[in-house]
Structure formats: C-alpha cells, structure tokens
Amino acid sequence: MITPRTAIVVPATLSFSVFAIPHFYNHLHRLTGSTTFEAIALTSLNLLVAALGITIILVTSLRDQRDRRRNVTIPDAETS
C-alpha cells in the first residue's frame, strides 16, 4: 500500500483549508432566503468539508510522530 508523505500531504491540505474555511464562513453569513432545511444542510456540509482538511493534517502529524517513535523511515521516491 502507498503511504502519502507528510511533505506532500500537509501543504496540499493546508491549501485546501485556505479555501474551505473562508468558504464555510461565507456560506454561514449568506443564508438569507434559505429554508431551515437548506440552511442546516448547507452549514453542516460546509463545516464537514472545512473540518476535513484540519482532520487530515492532524492524522498525518500523529502518524509521523508514531513512526518516529518506532524509528520507521518512509523511503524517498528516489530510493524506491
């Protein structure tokens, strides 16, 4: 199985979060004209998407800390 490298995952996820978090904020403040169901669905789904990026960063960081404690090295693409 392929394990994504932190050096790639974290910057990609940070750039995703730079978009997703303000996007959530934008939708949170533009609910005029929405029904209650639409407002709840829009807010919940946008929050889920914004939290996804942060969750991926946390999981990746925890995985790397665990691997460092176990002294496991992930080979570079050049050595594989």
mmCIF file as gemmi writes it, N, C-alpha and C atoms, coordinates in Angstrom:
data_model
loop_
_atom_site.group_PDB
_atom_site.id
_atom_site.type_symbol
_atom_site.label_atom_id
_atom_site.label_alt_id
_atom_site.label_comp_id
_atom_site.label_asym_id
_atom_site.label_entity_id
_atom_site.label_seq_id
_atom_site.pdbx_PDB_ins_code
_atom_site.Cartn_x
_atom_site.Cartn_y
_atom_site.Cartn_z
_atom_site.occupancy
_atom_site.B_iso_or_equiv
_atom_site.pdbx_formal_charge
_atom_site.auth_seq_id
_atom_site.auth_asym_id
_atom_site.pdbx_PDB_model_num
ATOM 1 N N . MET Axp A 1 ? 0.848 -1.178 0 1 0 ? 1 A 1
ATOM 2 C CA . MET Axp A 1 ? 0 0 0 1 0 ? 1 A 1
ATOM 3 C C . MET Axp A 1 ? 0.902 1.253 0 1 0 ? 1 A 1
ATOM 4 N N . ILE Axp A 2 ? 0.455 2.276 -0.628 1 0 ? 2 A 1
ATOM 5 C CA . ILE Axp A 2 ? 1.209 3.525 -0.692 1 0 ? 2 A 1
ATOM 6 C C . ILE Axp A 2 ? 0.856 4.392 0.504 1 0 ? 2 A 1
ATOM 7 N N . THR Axp A 3 ? 1.88 4.895 1.187 1 0 ? 3 A 1
ATOM 8 C CA . THR Axp A 3 ? 1.675 5.806 2.313 1 0 ? 3 A 1
ATOM 9 C C . THR Axp A 3 ? 2.064 7.205 1.864 1 0 ? 3 A 1
ATOM 10 N N . PRO Axp A 4 ? 1.115 8.138 1.877 1 0 ? 4 A 1
ATOM 11 C CA . PRO Axp A 4 ? 1.44 9.501 1.458 1 0 ? 4 A 1
ATOM 12 C C . PRO Axp A 4 ? 2.466 10.137 2.393 1 0 ? 4 A 1
ATOM 13 N N . ARG Axp A 5 ? 3.371 10.886 1.831 1 0 ? 5 A 1
ATOM 14 C CA . ARG Axp A 5 ? 4.411 11.553 2.627 1 0 ? 5 A 1
ATOM 15 C C . ARG Axp A 5 ? 3.873 12.849 3.195 1 0 ? 5 A 1
ATOM 16 N N . THR Axp A 6 ? 4.288 13.158 4.399 1 0 ? 6 A 1
ATOM 17 C CA . THR Axp A 6 ? 3.849 14.365 5.089 1 0 ? 6 A 1
ATOM 18 C C . THR Axp A 6 ? 4.234 15.615 4.312 1 0 ? 6 A 1
ATOM 19 N N . ALA Axp A 7 ? 5.378 15.601 3.694 1 0 ? 7 A 1
ATOM 20 C CA . ALA Axp A 7 ? 5.853 16.766 2.943 1 0 ? 7 A 1
ATOM 21 C C . ALA Axp A 7 ? 4.92 17.11 1.784 1 0 ? 7 A 1
ATOM 22 N N . ILE Axp A 8 ? 4.135 16.168 1.337 1 0 ? 8 A 1
ATOM 23 C CA . ILE Axp A 8 ? 3.178 16.413 0.262 1 0 ? 8 A 1
ATOM 24 C C . ILE Axp A 8 ? 1.774 16.639 0.822 1 0 ? 8 A 1
ATOM 25 N N . VAL Axp A 9 ? 1.387 15.83 1.803 1 0 ? 9 A 1
ATOM 26 C CA . VAL Axp A 9 ? 0.028 15.875 2.339 1 0 ? 9 A 1
ATOM 27 C C . VAL Axp A 9 ? -0.262 17.199 3.045 1 0 ? 9 A 1
ATOM 28 N N . VAL Axp A 10 ? 0.633 17.642 3.914 1 0 ? 10 A 1
ATOM 29 C CA . VAL Axp A 10 ? 0.354 18.836 4.718 1 0 ? 10 A 1
ATOM 30 C C . VAL Axp A 10 ? 0.22 20.094 3.85 1 0 ? 10 A 1
ATOM 31 N N . PRO Axp A 11 ? 1.147 20.386 2.942 1 0 ? 11 A 1
ATOM 32 C CA . PRO Axp A 11 ? 0.947 21.588 2.106 1 0 ? 11 A 1
ATOM 33 C C . PRO Axp A 11 ? -0.315 21.52 1.236 1 0 ? 11 A 1
ATOM 34 N N . ALA Axp A 12 ? -0.604 20.354 0.694 1 0 ? 12 A 1
ATOM 35 C CA . ALA Axp A 12 ? -1.81 20.215 -0.134 1 0 ? 12 A 1
ATOM 36 C C . ALA Axp A 12 ? -3.062 20.428 0.703 1 0 ? 12 A 1
ATOM 37 N N . THR Axp A 13 ? -3.081 19.869 1.891 1 0 ? 13 A 1
ATOM 38 C CA . THR Axp A 13 ? -4.242 20.007 2.759 1 0 ? 13 A 1
ATOM 39 C C . THR Axp A 13 ? -4.366 21.424 3.298 1 0 ? 13 A 1
ATOM 40 N N . LEU Axp A 14 ? -3.24 22.065 3.58 1 0 ? 14 A 1
ATOM 41 C CA . LEU Axp A 14 ? -3.285 23.466 4.019 1 0 ? 14 A 1
ATOM 42 C C . LEU Axp A 14 ? -3.864 24.352 2.926 1 0 ? 14 A 1
ATOM 43 N N . SER Axp A 15 ? -3.469 24.122 1.693 1 0 ? 15 A 1
ATOM 44 C CA . SER Axp A 15 ? -4.021 24.94 0.607 1 0 ? 15 A 1
ATOM 45 C C . SER Axp A 15 ? -5.514 24.677 0.437 1 0 ? 15 A 1
ATOM 46 N N . PHE Axp A 16 ? -5.935 23.444 0.625 1 0 ? 16 A 1
ATOM 47 C CA . PHE Axp A 16 ? -7.357 23.115 0.602 1 0 ? 16 A 1
ATOM 48 C C . PHE Axp A 16 ? -8.091 23.854 1.717 1 0 ? 16 A 1
ATOM 49 N N . SER Axp A 17 ? -7.514 23.862 2.919 1 0 ? 17 A 1
ATOM 50 C CA . SER Axp A 17 ? -8.141 24.523 4.064 1 0 ? 17 A 1
ATOM 51 C C . SER Axp A 17 ? -8.189 26.036 3.906 1 0 ? 17 A 1
ATOM 52 N N . VAL Axp A 18 ? -7.203 26.609 3.231 1 0 ? 18 A 1
ATOM 53 C CA . VAL Axp A 18 ? -7.209 28.051 2.976 1 0 ? 18 A 1
ATOM 54 C C . VAL Axp A 18 ? -8.442 28.428 2.162 1 0 ? 18 A 1
ATOM 55 N N . PHE Axp A 19 ? -8.908 27.529 1.329 1 0 ? 19 A 1
ATOM 56 C CA . PHE Axp A 19 ? -10.142 27.761 0.592 1 0 ? 19 A 1
ATOM 57 C C . PHE Axp A 19 ? -11.376 27.384 1.418 1 0 ? 19 A 1
ATOM 58 N N . ALA Axp A 20 ? -11.358 26.209 2.042 1 0 ? 20 A 1
ATOM 59 C CA . ALA Axp A 20 ? -12.559 25.644 2.659 1 0 ? 20 A 1
ATOM 60 C C . ALA Axp A 20 ? -13.05 26.433 3.874 1 0 ? 20 A 1
ATOM 61 N N . ILE Axp A 21 ? -12.141 26.933 4.686 1 0 ? 21 A 1
ATOM 62 C CA . ILE Axp A 21 ? -12.559 27.641 5.9 1 0 ? 21 A 1
ATOM 63 C C . ILE Axp A 21 ? -13.245 28.969 5.565 1 0 ? 21 A 1
ATOM 64 N N . PRO Axp A 22 ? -12.664 29.832 4.718 1 0 ? 22 A 1
ATOM 65 C CA . PRO Axp A 22 ? -13.4 31.044 4.34 1 0 ? 22 A 1
ATOM 66 C C . PRO Axp A 22 ? -14.683 30.746 3.561 1 0 ? 22 A 1
ATOM 67 N N . HIS Axp A 23 ? -14.689 29.659 2.8 1 0 ? 23 A 1
ATOM 68 C CA . HIS Axp A 23 ? -15.882 29.261 2.064 1 0 ? 23 A 1
ATOM 69 C C . HIS Axp A 23 ? -17.007 28.918 3.042 1 0 ? 23 A 1
ATOM 70 N N . PHE Axp A 24 ? -16.676 28.219 4.112 1 0 ? 24 A 1
ATOM 71 C CA . PHE Axp A 24 ? -17.656 27.915 5.161 1 0 ? 24 A 1
ATOM 72 C C . PHE Axp A 24 ? -18.171 29.212 5.781 1 0 ? 24 A 1
ATOM 73 N N . TYR Axp A 25 ? -17.269 30.11 6.108 1 0 ? 25 A 1
ATOM 74 C CA . TYR Axp A 25 ? -17.641 31.391 6.714 1 0 ? 25 A 1
ATOM 75 C C . TYR Axp A 25 ? -18.572 32.177 5.776 1 0 ? 25 A 1
ATOM 76 N N . ASN Axp A 26 ? -18.265 32.179 4.498 1 0 ? 26 A 1
ATOM 77 C CA . ASN Axp A 26 ? -19.077 32.878 3.512 1 0 ? 26 A 1
ATOM 78 C C . ASN Axp A 26 ? -20.508 32.335 3.506 1 0 ? 26 A 1
ATOM 79 N N . HIS Axp A 27 ? -20.631 31.015 3.441 1 0 ? 27 A 1
ATOM 80 C CA . HIS Axp A 27 ? -21.97 30.423 3.421 1 0 ? 27 A 1
ATOM 81 C C . HIS Axp A 27 ? -22.7 30.62 4.747 1 0 ? 27 A 1
ATOM 82 N N . LEU Axp A 28 ? -21.974 30.651 5.825 1 0 ? 28 A 1
ATOM 83 C CA . LEU Axp A 28 ? -22.585 30.831 7.139 1 0 ? 28 A 1
ATOM 84 C C . LEU Axp A 28 ? -23.279 32.187 7.236 1 0 ? 28 A 1
ATOM 85 N N . HIS Axp A 29 ? -22.727 33.185 6.567 1 0 ? 29 A 1
ATOM 86 C CA . HIS Axp A 29 ? -23.279 34.531 6.635 1 0 ? 29 A 1
ATOM 87 C C . HIS Axp A 29 ? -24.173 34.895 5.448 1 0 ? 29 A 1
ATOM 88 N N . ARG Axp A 30 ? -24.439 33.961 4.576 1 0 ? 30 A 1
ATOM 89 C CA . ARG Axp A 30 ? -25.29 34.224 3.417 1 0 ? 30 A 1
ATOM 90 C C . ARG Axp A 30 ? -26.413 33.194 3.32 1 0 ? 30 A 1
ATOM 91 N N . LEU Axp A 31 ? -27.186 33.096 4.385 1 0 ? 31 A 1
ATOM 92 C CA . LEU Axp A 31 ? -28.284 32.131 4.42 1 0 ? 31 A 1
ATOM 93 C C . LEU Axp A 31 ? -29.639 32.769 4.154 1 0 ? 31 A 1
ATOM 94 N N . THR Axp A 32 ? -29.646 34.057 3.818 1 0 ? 32 A 1
ATOM 95 C CA . THR Axp A 32 ? -30.904 34.749 3.556 1 0 ? 32 A 1
ATOM 96 C C . THR Axp A 32 ? -31.625 34.088 2.385 1 0 ? 32 A 1
ATOM 97 N N . GLY Axp A 33 ? -32.899 33.81 2.566 1 0 ? 33 A 1
ATOM 98 C CA . GLY Axp A 33 ? -33.694 33.198 1.513 1 0 ? 33 A 1
ATOM 99 C C . GLY Axp A 33 ? -33.687 31.686 1.548 1 0 ? 33 A 1
ATOM 100 N N . SER Axp A 34 ? -32.881 31.088 2.407 1 0 ? 34 A 1
ATOM 101 C CA . SER Axp A 34 ? -32.834 29.628 2.514 1 0 ? 34 A 1
ATOM 102 C C . SER Axp A 34 ? -33.905 29.139 3.482 1 0 ? 34 A 1
ATOM 103 N N . THR Axp A 35 ? -34.417 27.969 3.191 1 0 ? 35 A 1
ATOM 104 C CA . THR Axp A 35 ? -35.321 27.345 4.151 1 0 ? 35 A 1
ATOM 105 C C . THR Axp A 35 ? -34.489 26.841 5.327 1 0 ? 35 A 1
ATOM 106 N N . THR Axp A 36 ? -35.15 26.452 6.39 1 0 ? 36 A 1
ATOM 107 C CA . THR Axp A 36 ? -34.425 25.938 7.553 1 0 ? 36 A 1
ATOM 108 C C . THR Axp A 36 ? -33.615 24.703 7.183 1 0 ? 36 A 1
ATOM 109 N N . PHE Axp A 37 ? -34.211 23.801 6.421 1 0 ? 37 A 1
ATOM 110 C CA . PHE Axp A 37 ? -33.5 22.593 5.995 1 0 ? 37 A 1
ATOM 111 C C . PHE Axp A 37 ? -32.281 22.944 5.155 1 0 ? 37 A 1
ATOM 112 N N . GLU Axp A 38 ? -32.446 23.849 4.186 1 0 ? 38 A 1
ATOM 113 C CA . GLU Axp A 38 ? -31.328 24.252 3.335 1 0 ? 38 A 1
ATOM 114 C C . GLU Axp A 38 ? -30.208 24.891 4.16 1 0 ? 38 A 1
ATOM 115 N N . ALA Axp A 39 ? -30.577 25.743 5.109 1 0 ? 39 A 1
ATOM 116 C CA . ALA Axp A 39 ? -29.571 26.406 5.945 1 0 ? 39 A 1
ATOM 117 C C . ALA Axp A 39 ? -28.8 25.388 6.781 1 0 ? 39 A 1
ATOM 118 N N . ILE Axp A 40 ? -29.505 24.421 7.357 1 0 ? 40 A 1
ATOM 119 C CA . ILE Axp A 40 ? -28.842 23.394 8.167 1 0 ? 40 A 1
ATOM 120 C C . ILE Axp A 40 ? -27.948 22.518 7.291 1 0 ? 40 A 1
ATOM 121 N N . ALA Axp A 41 ? -28.454 22.101 6.15 1 0 ? 41 A 1
ATOM 122 C CA . ALA Axp A 41 ? -27.68 21.245 5.252 1 0 ? 41 A 1
ATOM 123 C C . ALA Axp A 41 ? -26.448 21.973 4.732 1 0 ? 41 A 1
ATOM 124 N N . LEU Axp A 42 ? -26.625 23.204 4.285 1 0 ? 42 A 1
ATOM 125 C CA . LEU Axp A 42 ? -25.503 23.968 3.741 1 0 ? 42 A 1
ATOM 126 C C . LEU Axp A 42 ? -24.437 24.218 4.795 1 0 ? 42 A 1
ATOM 127 N N . THR Axp A 43 ? -24.859 24.608 5.974 1 0 ? 43 A 1
ATOM 128 C CA . THR Axp A 43 ? -23.913 24.884 7.053 1 0 ? 43 A 1
ATOM 129 C C . THR Axp A 43 ? -23.205 23.605 7.499 1 0 ? 43 A 1
ATOM 130 N N . SER Axp A 44 ? -23.948 22.54 7.671 1 0 ? 44 A 1
ATOM 131 C CA . SER Axp A 44 ? -23.356 21.274 8.133 1 0 ? 44 A 1
ATOM 132 C C . SER Axp A 44 ? -22.358 20.713 7.13 1 0 ? 44 A 1
ATOM 133 N N . LEU Axp A 45 ? -22.737 20.685 5.876 1 0 ? 45 A 1
ATOM 134 C CA . LEU Axp A 45 ? -21.845 20.121 4.859 1 0 ? 45 A 1
ATOM 135 C C . LEU Axp A 45 ? -20.6 20.966 4.656 1 0 ? 45 A 1
ATOM 136 N N . ASN Axp A 46 ? -20.744 22.287 4.676 1 0 ? 46 A 1
ATOM 137 C CA . ASN Axp A 46 ? -19.568 23.143 4.545 1 0 ? 46 A 1
ATOM 138 C C . ASN Axp A 46 ? -18.651 23.028 5.756 1 0 ? 46 A 1
ATOM 139 N N . LEU Axp A 47 ? -19.228 22.858 6.939 1 0 ? 47 A 1
ATOM 140 C CA . LEU Axp A 47 ? -18.416 22.649 8.141 1 0 ? 47 A 1
ATOM 141 C C . LEU Axp A 47 ? -17.669 21.325 8.042 1 0 ? 47 A 1
ATOM 142 N N . LEU Axp A 48 ? -18.327 20.292 7.551 1 0 ? 48 A 1
ATOM 143 C CA . LEU Axp A 48 ? -17.69 18.995 7.375 1 0 ? 48 A 1
ATOM 144 C C . LEU Axp A 48 ? -16.501 19.093 6.415 1 0 ? 48 A 1
ATOM 145 N N . VAL Axp A 49 ? -16.68 19.794 5.319 1 0 ? 49 A 1
ATOM 146 C CA . VAL Axp A 49 ? -15.603 19.962 4.34 1 0 ? 49 A 1
ATOM 147 C C . VAL Axp A 49 ? -14.447 20.759 4.944 1 0 ? 49 A 1
ATOM 148 N N . ALA Axp A 50 ? -14.758 21.821 5.694 1 0 ? 50 A 1
ATOM 149 C CA . ALA Axp A 50 ? -13.704 22.624 6.328 1 0 ? 50 A 1
ATOM 150 C C . ALA Axp A 50 ? -12.956 21.808 7.375 1 0 ? 50 A 1
ATOM 151 N N . ALA Axp A 51 ? -13.674 20.987 8.125 1 0 ? 51 A 1
ATOM 152 C CA . ALA Axp A 51 ? -13.041 20.166 9.164 1 0 ? 51 A 1
ATOM 153 C C . ALA Axp A 51 ? -12.227 19.021 8.57 1 0 ? 51 A 1
ATOM 154 N N . LEU Axp A 52 ? -12.556 18.612 7.371 1 0 ? 52 A 1
ATOM 155 C CA . LEU Axp A 52 ? -11.847 17.518 6.726 1 0 ? 52 A 1
ATOM 156 C C . LEU Axp A 52 ? -10.355 17.829 6.559 1 0 ? 52 A 1
ATOM 157 N N . GLY Axp A 53 ? -10.041 19.008 6.079 1 0 ? 53 A 1
ATOM 158 C CA . GLY Axp A 53 ? -8.643 19.382 5.885 1 0 ? 53 A 1
ATOM 159 C C . GLY Axp A 53 ? -7.867 19.398 7.189 1 0 ? 53 A 1
ATOM 160 N N . ILE Axp A 54 ? -8.462 19.959 8.222 1 0 ? 54 A 1
ATOM 161 C CA . ILE Axp A 54 ? -7.807 20.022 9.524 1 0 ? 54 A 1
ATOM 162 C C . ILE Axp A 54 ? -7.618 18.613 10.086 1 0 ? 54 A 1
ATOM 163 N N . THR Axp A 55 ? -8.599 17.767 9.902 1 0 ? 55 A 1
ATOM 164 C CA . THR Axp A 55 ? -8.51 16.382 10.384 1 0 ? 55 A 1
ATOM 165 C C . THR Axp A 55 ? -7.388 15.622 9.686 1 0 ? 55 A 1
ATOM 166 N N . ILE Axp A 56 ? -7.254 15.807 8.393 1 0 ? 56 A 1
ATOM 167 C CA . ILE Axp A 56 ? -6.194 15.125 7.643 1 0 ? 56 A 1
ATOM 168 C C . ILE Axp A 56 ? -4.821 15.572 8.129 1 0 ? 56 A 1
ATOM 169 N N . ILE Axp A 57 ? -4.66 16.862 8.381 1 0 ? 57 A 1
ATOM 170 C CA . ILE Axp A 57 ? -3.377 17.358 8.897 1 0 ? 57 A 1
ATOM 171 C C . ILE Axp A 57 ? -3.072 16.734 10.253 1 0 ? 57 A 1
ATOM 172 N N . LEU Axp A 58 ? -4.056 16.688 11.138 1 0 ? 58 A 1
ATOM 173 C CA . LEU Axp A 58 ? -3.844 16.102 12.468 1 0 ? 58 A 1
ATOM 174 C C . LEU Axp A 58 ? -3.502 14.613 12.384 1 0 ? 58 A 1
ATOM 175 N N . VAL Axp A 59 ? -4.229 13.868 11.571 1 0 ? 59 A 1
ATOM 176 C CA . VAL Axp A 59 ? -3.972 12.431 11.441 1 0 ? 59 A 1
ATOM 177 C C . VAL Axp A 59 ? -2.584 12.184 10.858 1 0 ? 59 A 1
ATOM 178 N N . THR Axp A 60 ? -2.206 12.955 9.863 1 0 ? 60 A 1
ATOM 179 C CA . THR Axp A 60 ? -0.889 12.8 9.253 1 0 ? 60 A 1
ATOM 180 C C . THR Axp A 60 ? 0.218 13.117 10.253 1 0 ? 60 A 1
ATOM 181 N N . SER Axp A 61 ? 0.038 14.177 11.03 1 0 ? 61 A 1
ATOM 182 C CA . SER Axp A 61 ? 1.041 14.54 12.036 1 0 ? 61 A 1
ATOM 183 C C . SER Axp A 61 ? 1.156 13.469 13.109 1 0 ? 61 A 1
ATOM 184 N N . LEU Axp A 62 ? 0.037 12.945 13.569 1 0 ? 62 A 1
ATOM 185 C CA . LEU Axp A 62 ? 0.067 11.879 14.574 1 0 ? 62 A 1
ATOM 186 C C . LEU Axp A 62 ? 0.727 10.618 14.026 1 0 ? 62 A 1
ATOM 187 N N . ARG Axp A 63 ? 0.456 10.295 12.767 1 0 ? 63 A 1
ATOM 188 C CA . ARG Axp A 63 ? 1.09 9.121 12.149 1 0 ? 63 A 1
ATOM 189 C C . ARG Axp A 63 ? 2.604 9.279 12.086 1 0 ? 63 A 1
ATOM 190 N N . ASP Axp A 64 ? 3.064 10.485 11.736 1 0 ? 64 A 1
ATOM 191 C CA . ASP Axp A 64 ? 4.502 10.708 11.662 1 0 ? 64 A 1
ATOM 192 C C . ASP Axp A 64 ? 5.156 10.653 13.035 1 0 ? 64 A 1
ATOM 193 N N . GLN Axp A 65 ? 4.493 11.19 14.039 1 0 ? 65 A 1
ATOM 194 C CA . GLN Axp A 65 ? 5.039 11.1 15.395 1 0 ? 65 A 1
ATOM 195 C C . GLN Axp A 65 ? 5.132 9.649 15.842 1 0 ? 65 A 1
ATOM 196 N N . ARG Axp A 66 ? 4.107 8.869 15.546 1 0 ? 66 A 1
ATOM 197 C CA . ARG Axp A 66 ? 4.121 7.444 15.892 1 0 ? 66 A 1
ATOM 198 C C . ARG Axp A 66 ? 5.27 6.733 15.177 1 0 ? 66 A 1
ATOM 199 N N . ASP Axp A 67 ? 5.447 7.034 13.891 1 0 ? 67 A 1
ATOM 200 C CA . ASP Axp A 67 ? 6.513 6.393 13.126 1 0 ? 67 A 1
ATOM 201 C C . ASP Axp A 67 ? 7.891 6.8 13.636 1 0 ? 67 A 1
ATOM 202 N N . ARG Axp A 68 ? 8.051 8.053 14.036 1 0 ? 68 A 1
ATOM 203 C CA . ARG Axp A 68 ? 9.339 8.491 14.591 1 0 ? 68 A 1
ATOM 204 C C . ARG Axp A 68 ? 9.657 7.763 15.888 1 0 ? 68 A 1
ATOM 205 N N . ARG Axp A 69 ? 8.644 7.556 16.714 1 0 ? 69 A 1
ATOM 206 C CA . ARG Axp A 69 ? 8.864 6.821 17.971 1 0 ? 69 A 1
ATOM 207 C C . ARG Axp A 69 ? 9.268 5.383 17.687 1 0 ? 69 A 1
ATOM 208 N N . ARG Axp A 70 ? 8.731 4.813 16.636 1 0 ? 70 A 1
ATOM 209 C CA . ARG Axp A 70 ? 9.061 3.431 16.257 1 0 ? 70 A 1
ATOM 210 C C . ARG Axp A 70 ? 10.319 3.365 15.396 1 0 ? 70 A 1
ATOM 211 N N . ASN Axp A 71 ? 10.872 4.519 15.043 1 0 ? 71 A 1
ATOM 212 C CA . ASN Axp A 71 ? 12.046 4.616 14.166 1 0 ? 71 A 1
ATOM 213 C C . ASN Axp A 71 ? 11.804 3.998 12.807 1 0 ? 71 A 1
ATOM 214 N N . VAL Axp A 72 ? 10.616 4.198 12.294 1 0 ? 72 A 1
ATOM 215 C CA . VAL Axp A 72 ? 10.28 3.722 10.967 1 0 ? 72 A 1
ATOM 216 C C . VAL Axp A 72 ? 10.559 4.848 9.991 1 0 ? 72 A 1
ATOM 217 N N . THR Axp A 73 ? 11.256 4.547 8.918 1 0 ? 73 A 1
ATOM 218 C CA . THR Axp A 73 ? 11.514 5.565 7.919 1 0 ? 73 A 1
ATOM 219 C C . THR Axp A 73 ? 10.713 5.251 6.677 1 0 ? 73 A 1
ATOM 220 N N . ILE Axp A 74 ? 10.184 6.286 6.079 1 0 ? 74 A 1
ATOM 221 C CA . ILE Axp A 74 ? 9.459 6.141 4.829 1 0 ? 74 A 1
ATOM 222 C C . ILE Axp A 74 ? 10.434 6.468 3.713 1 0 ? 74 A 1
ATOM 223 N N . PRO Axp A 75 ? 10.7 5.533 2.827 1 0 ? 75 A 1
ATOM 224 C CA . PRO Axp A 75 ? 11.7 5.77 1.778 1 0 ? 75 A 1
ATOM 225 C C . PRO Axp A 75 ? 11.282 6.883 0.829 1 0 ? 75 A 1
ATOM 226 N N . ASP Axp A 76 ? 12.274 7.608 0.355 1 0 ? 76 A 1
ATOM 227 C CA . ASP Axp A 76 ? 12.024 8.641 -0.64 1 0 ? 76 A 1
ATOM 228 C C . ASP Axp A 76 ? 11.707 7.987 -1.97 1 0 ? 76 A 1
ATOM 229 N N . ALA Axp A 77 ? 11.075 8.746 -2.836 1 0 ? 77 A 1
ATOM 230 C CA . ALA Axp A 77 ? 10.724 8.237 -4.16 1 0 ? 77 A 1
ATOM 231 C C . ALA Axp A 77 ? 11.984 7.886 -4.95 1 0 ? 77 A 1
ATOM 232 N N . GLU Axp A 78 ? 13.084 8.607 -4.677 1 0 ? 78 A 1
ATOM 233 C CA . GLU Axp A 78 ? 14.317 8.368 -5.415 1 0 ? 78 A 1
ATOM 234 C C . GLU Axp A 78 ? 14.96 7.034 -5.04 1 0 ? 78 A 1
ATOM 235 N N . THR Axp A 79 ? 14.772 6.581 -3.815 1 0 ? 79 A 1
ATOM 236 C CA . THR Axp A 79 ? 15.403 5.341 -3.384 1 0 ? 79 A 1
ATOM 237 C C . THR Axp A 79 ? 14.522 4.126 -3.583 1 0 ? 79 A 1
ATOM 238 N N . SER Axp A 80 ? 13.258 4.349 -3.954 1 0 ? 80 A 1
ATOM 239 C CA . SER Axp A 80 ? 12.342 3.211 -4.138 1 0 ? 80 A 1
ATOM 240 C C . SER Axp A 80 ? 12.516 2.57 -5.475 1 0 ? 80 A 1
